[in-house]
Amino acid sequence: MSEQTAGGGDRYARMTKAALLEELAALRAQMEKAAGLAAERDRASRSAHEAESRLRLVADAAPTATAYLDAELRYGLVNRAHEALFGGPGRDAIGRHAREVLGEPTFAAAKPYFDKALAGHIVTFEWTLPVGAEKPRALRSTLIPERTENGGIKGFLVQTWDSAAPRQAAAAGSESDDRRQDLVDLAPDPIWVGVDGKIVFANSAAVRLFGAASRADLVGRPIDALVHPDDRARAAERRRTAYEEQRPAPKTDMKLLTLAGDLLELEVSAVPIAYEGRPAILVVGRDVAERKAAEGRFRTLLESAPDAMVLADRNGDILLVNAQTEALFGYRRDELLGQSVERLVPVRYQGLHAKQRQTFAAKPKFRSMASRPELLGLTKDGREFPVEISLSPIEIDGETVISASVRDVTERNHAEAAARESEARFQTVFERAGVGIGLFDEQGSPQIVNPAFERMLGYSAAELRTMTFKDYTHPDDIGTNLALRERALEAEHDSYQMEKRYIRKGGATIWVHLTVTFLRGTGDMPHYAVTMVEDITERKHAEAELHAARERAEQANQVKSEFLSNMSHELRTPLNAIIGFSEIIKTQMLGEVGNAEYLDYAKHIHQSGQRLLDVINDILELSRLDAGKRTLNEAPVDMAGVALKCLLLIKERAMGAGVGLENHLAGDLPRLRCDERRLRQVLLNLLANAVTFTPAGGRVWLEASADRERGFVVTVSDTGIGMAADDIPRALERFGQIDSGLTRQHEGAGLGLPLSKNLVELHGGRLEIESTPGAGTCVTITFPPERIVARAVRKTAAPVQHPERKQRASA
């Protein structure tokens, strides 16, 4: 947006299609990241809430057989008391349906009560287990629904007791006190009665607990003898409260001793009663091992939670925190326990937070405050950071505590801000892009298009939404378009490209370059396609004009080649006669010529005719190469033999010019697979040029070597006039002449080097020139290694270098 404000509003119109694609890909990745973070937040929030709710239910109902069924009647929790009462199933019931766990008869009997609980009613009913057995077991169950924040039913808690013992006790109560004692003796928890500080009654569970051989070993024993010294004063105070104030002493954990002196940890409650007409204290004990284990499991779950967990009482004092809390806020655990939760809130919000906490404590229920952007946490070092908090009430020992799940959402907020910025950038790109952009559904109808797309086709966005791409694609291109699309989908490619024609509103045809990128939906099937369209009509017109011009040039070149070929043939016939007759006169084949000057004239006529024939032959050769009619008659060729023949043919011209001719060929040259006639033509051209441009007294030499790395290398070097580096490209052009005093005195059509270069390249080789003005020229032709015919090859890295060549190179 800043670029727009600064006057760069047309930036996106100037962006290339590739840049736009990169921009879209980056925007898409950021949006997917933000969506992933949001989804992860929702999953974690739901998981934390469910875990806290189930822990609360376990804490509320741990002493009884307890299970939790969700709204689909699948077990979400089964405690150990439930497993003991039913003789199974235990933890393996988690996730299974009640019909599968209970069996069809029992499930059918309980189903009506389950339905009432799912309707929101607290239900108590009696039933038998197993249903239909000859001696069923009498049970009593209570179903307690669990509601969602919106009042719906998530599931229900099932609490079950064995109802046989209470019924027998009620029936026996009318018979005698002894019978009632017998019934008390059946209770699973240890029970004893104290009078004047001594035990006067103990049930079987108490006898077993204290390690006595019989009830008689306990009766008459002082109560304090069974209490650990650390707790005797507290036990005496509780007895006094029960005796004098005649009110029950609340449950508490106490340390007791067996008759052998072993330590016991029990949860005990004391109730004042009358026993045989005297004031007495009825004490009921319960082993706290299971409760301790449950607390341990609770702490384990708390520590394994992914978020910071803080438990506080109704006054806001912190009771418990996990390791994630320490890491998030920077406090040690002992620095937080007993402190107000407002310590974790910025000072300016502490008053408001306290009021909100009190309001929640008055009507506690699960609440997520994820949507409140003003929620901030405060670390020990004073740093503020945004948080997301979920609150849940938990009942522990009859008191309600508040569990808060705290998550640092800094990264998520940054991602969401980046996504919003990306969306704004995307909208800017979309609106201002110079290429057409559209989002198409599976039927090929555009859902949204940008202004450039509308301008390109001449239709409005509303009109385009009523059409598919077939409606404005040229009929000749529809089949190709559909075939490309199907192939991309079958191969599971993300995109495809093509050039096609659109028919604009009004009938005009335009050429476009199309890039289609699939956005796959469920099941990896394409759900949408992003299409980018670039108008290439002008480019297509330019290509058509260029193609037409190329065809015209090729036709002109063909005409030229045919003309040159015809003219060459027409000129060669009289020229051969001129050369032949001048040869007869020059050699005085038919008799002596009377005047010696006529012999010189005949010699000049013969030389000029021969030179003109060479030019005509070169022109004819070039025209054939241009027409693509030149083919090679390849065979293994003795390179040394061909080179010696060429040296012999050029020897007379060299001697006439006063130029020394030297042979520096390697002695073990292999054969070369080539067209021998074309090779001879190349060597004669290079040797003739070297002799022509070397003054009298100079030298020309021929070198050749071969190996499997460099290939077959032939070099023609001279000590002639040379040329500047800038003149070398011109010398390789057809009819190229270097305009200098040194070269103008030498005749030539400028076809030798270009023709030689073409013939070498026809063999897959290359021709290279090194030259220095006044120091000479070196022309090297290299044939590829695959043209060397197998023979013992000497491994020489380079041909023998003549001293003059080394000197010229150093110059």
ZIVEN-V683951 format. One record per residue. N is the residue number from 1. PSI is psi in radians with two decimals (NA if undefined). Layout:
{{N & PSI} {N & PSI}}
This chain:
{{1 & -0.55} {2 & -0.59} {3 & -0.61} {4 & -0.82} {5 & -0.61} {6 & 0.18} {7 & 0.17} {8 & 0.56} {9 & -0.41} {10 & 0.20} {11 & -0.78} {12 & -0.47} {13 & -0.45} {14 & -0.15} {15 & 2.52} {16 & 2.86} {17 & -0.68} {18 & -0.72} {19 & -0.69} {20 & -0.70} {21 & -0.74} {22 & -0.71} {23 & -0.79} {24 & -0.70} {25 & -0.72} {26 & -0.74} {27 & -0.74} {28 & -0.73} {29 & -0.70} {30 & -0.67} {31 & -0.69} {32 & -0.67} {33 & -0.78} {34 & -0.74} {35 & -0.69} {36 & -0.72} {37 & -0.71} {38 & -0.74} {39 & -0.72} {40 & -0.64} {41 & -0.78} {42 & -0.75} {43 & -0.79} {44 & -0.68} {45 & -0.80} {46 & -0.73} {47 & -0.76} {48 & -0.73} {49 & -0.78} {50 & -0.73} {51 & -0.73} {52 & -0.69} {53 & -0.75} {54 & -0.65} {55 & -0.67} {56 & -0.76} {57 & -0.68} {58 & -0.74} {59 & -0.65} {60 & -0.57} {61 & 0.34} {62 & -0.62} {63 & -0.34} {64 & 2.91} {65 & 2.05} {66 & 2.40} {67 & 2.79} {68 & 2.22} {69 & 2.35} {70 & -3.06} {71 & -0.34} {72 & 0.17} {73 & 0.65} {74 & 2.46} {75 & 2.24} {76 & -0.26} {77 & 2.44} {78 & 2.14} {79 & 3.06} {80 & -0.60} {81 & -0.66} {82 & -0.74} {83 & -0.70} {84 & -0.72} {85 & -0.74} {86 & -0.12} {87 & 0.53} {88 & 2.90} {89 & 2.77} {90 & -2.26} {91 & -0.32} {92 & -0.12} {93 & -0.29} {94 & 2.24} {95 & -0.19} {96 & 2.70} {97 & 2.57} {98 & -0.60} {99 & -0.70} {100 & -0.65} {101 & -0.79} {102 & -0.39} {103 & 2.70} {104 & -0.81} {105 & -0.82} {106 & -0.72} {107 & -0.73} {108 & -0.64} {109 & -0.61} {110 & -0.31} {111 & -0.75} {112 & -0.64} {113 & -0.62} {114 & -0.73} {115 & -0.67} {116 & -0.71} {117 & -0.71} {118 & -0.31} {119 & -0.07} {120 & 0.15} {121 & 2.49} {122 & 2.16} {123 & 2.30} {124 & 2.29} {125 & 2.76} {126 & 2.51} {127 & 3.08} {128 & 2.69} {129 & 2.23} {130 & 2.67} {131 & 2.30} {132 & -0.08} {133 & 2.78} {134 & -0.64} {135 & 1.29} {136 & 2.78} {137 & 2.23} {138 & 2.24} {139 & 2.76} {140 & 2.21} {141 & 2.57} {142 & 2.28} {143 & 2.17} {144 & 1.98} {145 & 2.65} {146 & 2.16} {147 & 2.66} {148 & 3.05} {149 & -0.52} {150 & 0.11} {151 & -0.03} {152 & 3.03} {153 & 2.11} {154 & -0.51} {155 & -2.85} {156 & 2.69} {157 & 2.40} {158 & 2.06} {159 & 2.24} {160 & 2.39} {161 & 2.73} {162 & 1.95} {163 & 0.02} {164 & -0.77} {165 & -0.78} {166 & -0.68} {167 & -0.75} {168 & -0.65} {169 & -0.69} {170 & -0.69} {171 & -0.65} {172 & -0.35} {173 & -0.44} {174 & -0.10} {175 & -0.97} {176 & 2.80} {177 & -0.61} {178 & -0.68} {179 & -0.68} {180 & -0.67} {181 & -0.66} {182 & -0.69} {183 & -0.72} {184 & -0.58} {185 & -0.39} {186 & -0.23} {187 & 2.47} {188 & -0.42} {189 & 2.59} {190 & 2.30} {191 & 2.33} {192 & 2.76} {193 & 2.31} {194 & 2.42} {195 & 2.21} {196 & 0.70} {197 & 0.14} {198 & 2.66} {199 & 2.22} {200 & -0.25} {201 & 2.52} {202 & 2.36} {203 & 3.09} {204 & -0.65} {205 & -0.65} {206 & -0.69} {207 & -0.78} {208 & -0.70} {209 & -0.79} {210 & 0.02} {211 & 0.48} {212 & 2.66} {213 & -0.57} {214 & 3.07} {215 & -0.53} {216 & -0.47} {217 & -0.32} {218 & -0.69} {219 & 2.27} {220 & -0.13} {221 & 2.41} {222 & 2.43} {223 & -0.70} {224 & -0.41} {225 & -0.37} {226 & 0.01} {227 & 2.38} {228 & 2.46} {229 & -0.59} {230 & -0.46} {231 & 0.11} {232 & -0.69} {233 & -0.73} {234 & -0.64} {235 & -0.70} {236 & -0.69} {237 & -0.68} {238 & -0.66} {239 & -0.70} {240 & -0.76} {241 & -0.79} {242 & -0.71} {243 & -0.97} {244 & -0.68} {245 & -0.13} {246 & 0.87} {247 & 2.61} {248 & 2.50} {249 & 2.35} {250 & 2.80} {251 & 2.49} {252 & 2.76} {253 & 2.34} {254 & 2.67} {255 & 2.16} {256 & 3.04} {257 & 2.47} {258 & 3.00} {259 & -0.44} {260 & -0.01} {261 & 0.13} {262 & 2.58} {263 & 2.37} {264 & 2.50} {265 & 2.03} {266 & 2.69} {267 & 2.10} {268 & 2.58} {269 & 2.49} {270 & 2.29} {271 & 2.27} {272 & 2.31} {273 & 3.07} {274 & 2.23} {275 & 2.02} {276 & 0.72} {277 & 0.06} {278 & 2.63} {279 & 2.37} {280 & 2.92} {281 & 2.11} {282 & 2.11} {283 & 2.24} {284 & 2.19} {285 & 2.66} {286 & 2.26} {287 & 2.20} {288 & 0.09} {289 & -0.76} {290 & -0.71} {291 & -0.69} {292 & -0.70} {293 & -0.72} {294 & -0.71} {295 & -0.66} {296 & -0.73} {297 & -0.66} {298 & -0.77} {299 & -0.65} {300 & -0.79} {301 & -0.69} {302 & -0.75} {303 & -0.50} {304 & -0.08} {305 & 2.48} {306 & -0.32} {307 & 2.92} {308 & 2.29} {309 & 2.24} {310 & 2.15} {311 & 2.24} {312 & 2.68} {313 & -3.08} {314 & -0.39} {315 & -0.05} {316 & 0.19} {317 & 2.35} {318 & 2.20} {319 & -0.59} {320 & 2.47} {321 & 2.78} {322 & 3.11} {323 & -0.57} {324 & -0.54} {325 & -0.77} {326 & -0.78} {327 & -0.68} {328 & -0.75} {329 & -0.20} {330 & 0.13} {331 & 2.64} {332 & 2.75} {333 & -0.76} {334 & -0.28} {335 & -0.26} {336 & -0.61} {337 & 2.26} {338 & -0.17} {339 & 2.81} {340 & 2.52} {341 & -0.35} {342 & -0.28} {343 & -0.40} {344 & 0.17} {345 & 2.47} {346 & 2.56} {347 & -0.74} {348 & -0.28} {349 & -0.01} {350 & -0.70} {351 & -0.82} {352 & -0.70} {353 & -0.70} {354 & -0.74} {355 & -0.76} {356 & -0.66} {357 & -0.73} {358 & -0.68} {359 & -0.73} {360 & -0.73} {361 & -0.52} {362 & -0.65} {363 & 1.32} {364 & 2.32} {365 & 2.83} {366 & 2.35} {367 & 2.30} {368 & 2.25} {369 & 0.67} {370 & -0.43} {371 & 0.16} {372 & 1.83} {373 & -0.26} {374 & -0.02} {375 & 2.15} {376 & 2.53} {377 & 2.80} {378 & 2.10} {379 & 2.98} {380 & -0.61} {381 & 0.19} {382 & 0.12} {383 & 2.30} {384 & 2.54} {385 & 2.59} {386 & 2.48} {387 & 2.79} {388 & 2.26} {389 & 2.41} {390 & 2.29} {391 & 2.45} {392 & 2.34} {393 & 2.44} {394 & 2.29} {395 & 2.11} {396 & 2.06} {397 & 0.74} {398 & -0.01} {399 & 2.55} {400 & 2.18} {401 & 2.75} {402 & 2.19} {403 & 2.20} {404 & 2.17} {405 & 2.11} {406 & 2.25} {407 & 2.33} {408 & 2.07} {409 & 0.40} {410 & -0.89} {411 & -0.73} {412 & -0.71} {413 & -0.70} {414 & -0.74} {415 & -0.72} {416 & -0.68} {417 & -0.72} {418 & -0.65} {419 & -0.71} {420 & -0.73} {421 & -0.71} {422 & -0.68} {423 & -0.71} {424 & -0.72} {425 & -0.72} {426 & -0.74} {427 & -0.68} {428 & -0.80} {429 & -0.80} {430 & -0.78} {431 & -0.61} {432 & -0.04} {433 & 2.51} {434 & -0.21} {435 & 2.74} {436 & 2.38} {437 & 2.34} {438 & 2.59} {439 & 2.04} {440 & 2.51} {441 & -3.05} {442 & -0.42} {443 & -0.05} {444 & 0.31} {445 & 2.33} {446 & 2.26} {447 & -0.74} {448 & 2.57} {449 & 2.70} {450 & 2.93} {451 & -0.63} {452 & -0.63} {453 & -0.74} {454 & -0.80} {455 & -0.65} {456 & -0.71} {457 & -0.29} {458 & 0.01} {459 & 2.66} {460 & 2.88} {461 & -0.68} {462 & -0.70} {463 & -0.70} {464 & -0.57} {465 & -0.30} {466 & 0.02} {467 & 2.91} {468 & 2.95} {469 & -0.40} {470 & -0.50} {471 & -0.45} {472 & 0.20} {473 & 2.43} {474 & 2.34} {475 & -0.60} {476 & -0.26} {477 & -0.14} {478 & -0.81} {479 & -0.78} {480 & -0.73} {481 & -0.85} {482 & -0.68} {483 & -0.76} {484 & -0.72} {485 & -0.80} {486 & -0.73} {487 & -0.70} {488 & -0.71} {489 & -0.73} {490 & -0.65} {491 & 0.02} {492 & 0.66} {493 & 2.67} {494 & -0.28} {495 & 2.94} {496 & 2.83} {497 & 2.69} {498 & 2.83} {499 & 2.35} {500 & 3.11} {501 & 2.40} {502 & 2.61} {503 & 1.96} {504 & 2.83} {505 & 2.16} {506 & -0.25} {507 & -0.17} {508 & 2.57} {509 & 2.36} {510 & 2.67} {511 & 2.42} {512 & 2.68} {513 & 2.17} {514 & 2.30} {515 & 2.08} {516 & 2.19} {517 & 2.20} {518 & 2.39} {519 & 1.82} {520 & 2.48} {521 & -2.58} {522 & 2.44} {523 & 0.34} {524 & 0.36} {525 & 2.55} {526 & 2.24} {527 & -0.72} {528 & 2.85} {529 & 2.22} {530 & 2.15} {531 & 2.25} {532 & 2.26} {533 & 2.19} {534 & 2.22} {535 & 2.04} {536 & 0.41} {537 & -0.81} {538 & -0.72} {539 & -0.71} {540 & -0.73} {541 & -0.72} {542 & -0.71} {543 & -0.69} {544 & -0.75} {545 & -0.70} {546 & -0.71} {547 & -0.75} {548 & -0.73} {549 & -0.71} {550 & -0.73} {551 & -0.71} {552 & -0.72} {553 & -0.72} {554 & -0.70} {555 & -0.76} {556 & -0.72} {557 & -0.65} {558 & -0.73} {559 & -0.76} {560 & -0.78} {561 & -0.74} {562 & -0.68} {563 & -0.82} {564 & -0.69} {565 & -0.80} {566 & -0.76} {567 & -0.66} {568 & -0.77} {569 & -0.73} {570 & -0.64} {571 & -0.58} {572 & -0.56} {573 & -0.98} {574 & -0.54} {575 & -0.67} {576 & -0.64} {577 & -0.75} {578 & -0.80} {579 & -0.73} {580 & -0.84} {581 & -0.67} {582 & -0.58} {583 & -0.73} {584 & -0.79} {585 & -0.76} {586 & -0.64} {587 & -0.03} {588 & 0.74} {589 & -0.60} {590 & 0.10} {591 & 2.90} {592 & 2.55} {593 & 2.30} {594 & -0.68} {595 & 2.21} {596 & -0.48} {597 & -0.57} {598 & -0.60} {599 & -0.71} {600 & -0.73} {601 & -0.76} {602 & -0.69} {603 & -0.75} {604 & -0.69} {605 & -0.73} {606 & -0.78} {607 & -0.76} {608 & -0.74} {609 & -0.70} {610 & -0.72} {611 & -0.70} {612 & -0.64} {613 & -0.68} {614 & -0.75} {615 & -0.78} {616 & -0.73} {617 & -0.72} {618 & -0.74} {619 & -0.76} {620 & -0.69} {621 & -0.77} {622 & -0.68} {623 & -0.64} {624 & -0.69} {625 & -0.74} {626 & -0.64} {627 & -0.06} {628 & 0.36} {629 & -0.09} {630 & 2.12} {631 & 2.77} {632 & 2.39} {633 & 1.49} {634 & 2.56} {635 & 2.77} {636 & 2.18} {637 & 2.39} {638 & 1.74} {639 & -0.70} {640 & -0.71} {641 & -0.77} {642 & -0.74} {643 & -0.72} {644 & -0.69} {645 & -0.74} {646 & -0.71} {647 & -0.68} {648 & -0.71} {649 & -0.56} {650 & -0.12} {651 & -0.77} {652 & -0.76} {653 & -0.67} {654 & -0.74} {655 & -0.71} {656 & -0.53} {657 & -0.06} {658 & 0.53} {659 & 2.32} {660 & 2.42} {661 & 2.16} {662 & 2.60} {663 & 2.04} {664 & 0.63} {665 & 2.49} {666 & 2.65} {667 & -0.22} {668 & 0.76} {669 & 2.37} {670 & 3.11} {671 & 2.74} {672 & 2.23} {673 & 1.92} {674 & 3.13} {675 & 1.93} {676 & -0.71} {677 & -0.72} {678 & -0.62} {679 & -0.74} {680 & -0.67} {681 & -0.70} {682 & -0.85} {683 & -0.73} {684 & -0.72} {685 & -0.81} {686 & -0.73} {687 & -0.71} {688 & -0.76} {689 & -0.79} {690 & -0.77} {691 & -0.74} {692 & -0.71} {693 & 0.38} {694 & 2.11} {695 & 2.83} {696 & 2.43} {697 & -0.23} {698 & -3.12} {699 & 2.63} {700 & 2.36} {701 & 2.71} {702 & 2.26} {703 & 2.70} {704 & 2.48} {705 & 2.93} {706 & 2.47} {707 & 2.95} {708 & -0.13} {709 & -0.89} {710 & -0.44} {711 & -2.78} {712 & 2.04} {713 & 2.21} {714 & 2.31} {715 & 2.31} {716 & 2.07} {717 & 2.69} {718 & 2.95} {719 & 0.61} {720 & -2.70} {721 & -0.43} {722 & -3.06} {723 & 2.81} {724 & 2.75} {725 & -0.61} {726 & -0.36} {727 & -0.26} {728 & -0.83} {729 & -0.64} {730 & -0.61} {731 & -0.42} {732 & -0.08} {733 & 2.67} {734 & 2.32} {735 & 0.33} {736 & 2.27} {737 & 2.29} {738 & 2.09} {739 & 1.59} {740 & 2.82} {741 & -0.54} {742 & -0.54} {743 & -0.46} {744 & -0.42} {745 & -0.19} {746 & 2.28} {747 & 2.73} {748 & 2.60} {749 & -0.15} {750 & 0.52} {751 & -0.25} {752 & -0.94} {753 & -0.85} {754 & -0.73} {755 & -0.75} {756 & -0.75} {757 & -0.78} {758 & -0.73} {759 & -0.66} {760 & -0.78} {761 & -0.50} {762 & -0.46} {763 & 0.03} {764 & 0.23} {765 & -2.89} {766 & 2.65} {767 & 2.25} {768 & 2.55} {769 & 2.31} {770 & 2.31} {771 & 2.58} {772 & 2.22} {773 & 2.23} {774 & -0.11} {775 & -0.19} {776 & 3.13} {777 & 2.55} {778 & 2.07} {779 & 2.17} {780 & 2.26} {781 & 2.34} {782 & 2.18} {783 & 2.50} {784 & 2.66} {785 & -0.54} {786 & -0.21} {787 & -0.10} {788 & 2.18} {789 & 2.33} {790 & 2.20} {791 & 2.83} {792 & 2.05} {793 & 2.28} {794 & 2.26} {795 & 1.27} {796 & 2.29} {797 & -0.39} {798 & 2.71} {799 & 2.84} {800 & 2.29} {801 & 2.18} {802 & 2.54} {803 & -0.71} {804 & -0.59} {805 & -0.71} {806 & -0.74} {807 & -0.72} {808 & -0.69} {809 & -0.69} {810 & -0.51} {811 & NA}}
